[in-house]
Amino acid sequence: MMYLQFQIILCIGLIFSSSADTTFNDVFDALTSKNLDMAQYKFHKCVDKYQINALQAEKDNINTQLTTLKNKIVSGEIKLNQTSTTILELLELDTSHNSNNLKRCCAIFHKNLFAVEKPKFTSNDHMEVLTVLRFDTAFNILHDCLHKYNCSKISKEDLLWGFFNRDPNSRNDEPDLKSSTHQLLEIVVHNNSPNYFVNTIKNYIYGPNCKIPFAGYCAAAYYTYLITESPNLNNIFKEIRQLKS
C-alpha cells in the first residue's frame, strides 16, 4: 500500500514537472484569450447603453482594435487608466470622443478580460493535490505579477504573511497564504463564487481598502493557475480515492 502511494505521488510530480516554468504571462495570455469574446461583447453592450455614437459603428473593426488593446494591457505597455484614450487612438478617432462613459466601458472590458470561473473539480482530493503541487509556482506567479504591474513593492515574505501579519513582532496565529489558499479553495468549490477567492486574496495582500485593479487581476492569475487541471489527473484521483476507501 505504501509503495503504491509513493508511486502515485511520483506520477503526479512527473505530470507537473514542467509546470514550474509557467509564468504569469502564460496564465494571463490564456485567461484573457479565453475571455476576449465575452469582454468584447460586454464592451459593446456598454457602448450601446451609453449611446457612444462614435463607437457604435464598424463593430468588427472595433473588435480587432480591442484585441490589440487587450495585448497592450497584458504586456503592461499601457496603464489601465489609459485604455479609453488608447482605443480612440487605435480607431483613429479624435480624443474629443473621450468621456466618463467610455472610461466605464473600458473598465468593464478589462474587468471581463480577467474574469475567473468555478473549478471543474468538486472533490477535496482534487483541491488538496492541486494546492500542494501548484502552490510554489502559483506563489511566484502572484509575486511576479504584482511587481510587473506596479501594484506595490512587496517581498515574498510579506506576501506570504499578508497585510495584517506583515510586522514580524506582532504576528498572530492566523494562517499564512498557503493555508488561507487551501481554505478559500474549499469554500469556492462547495459554497461560493471564484470572485470571493480573488477579492479575499487581494485583501489578504493589501488590506480591505485596496483599490488597485491589477491586484485583483494578479489574484485572478494565481487562482486560475491553481484550479487548472491536467487531463491526466482524473485517473490519479480515482486511485487516491480507492486508497482511502
Secondary structure, DSSP 8 states (H G I E B T S, - for coil): -HHHHHHHHHHHHHHTTTGGG--HHHHHHHHHHHHHHHHHHHHHHHHHHTT-GGGSS-HHHHHHHHHHHHHHHHHTSS-GGGHHHHHHHHTT--GGG--HHHHHHHHHHHHHHT-----S--SHHHHHHHHHHHHHHHHHHHHHHHHHTTS----HHHHHH-GGG-STTS--S---HHHHHHHHHHHHHHTS-HHHHHHHHHHHHH-TT---HHHHHHHHHHHHHHH---TTHHHHHHHHHHHH-
